[in-house]
């Protein structure tokens, strides 16, 4: 038995407004708010996220995404890589922080 929490235990302990990204086998399975997967849990056994809830969490890291607020309208690539970021004013940028959860 592992000392690590299961995905269900971790997600149920996080604030609902927390942005999370669940990663399995180097592939992002879910990215969004914790509330969006907490609410439907247990209601649909066929839900792909529900089938992963018994997996143990192997690693948790924070990930910060910085991009221009109007990247879609301006045709910019998102998220921007730090080395390729043009000179923007700070007021033009928005930052989102995710918890990356590896199972």
Protein Blocks (a to p, Z undefined) as FASTA:
>chain_A
ZZbdcfklmmmmpcfklccdddeehiafbgcdfklmmmmgokamklmklmmmmpccfbdc
dddddddfklmmnopacdddfklmccddfklpccdddddddZZ
